Amino acid sequence: MLPLDPQADIGRRAWVTCPNCEDHLACATCRQGRRCTDHWRYLLSNTGSLLHLQCPSCTHIWDHETGFGATRTRWTRRISGRRPE
């Protein structure tokens, strides 16, 4: 088990399900899509809509793309000329 990240601060939290421990599955409040007082995650940092999180239960660290606002999707360059048929 990893220790808590030095950037972990209870004042910066996010309510995102942990892909490792899935501790929210037994919680009726979480299953209803509401914010529960127990199943929050540390918001370590963010870049636009990409969140860097850590679960306080299992200390798993992961990135989560919210898709809200300035998403970090890959852009492709359009080349002028005829389009393939």
Secondary structure, DSSP 8 states (H G I E B T S, - for coil): -----TT--TTSEE----TTT-GGGG-HHHHTT---SS--EEEEEEETTEEEEE-TTT--EEEEE--SSS----------S----
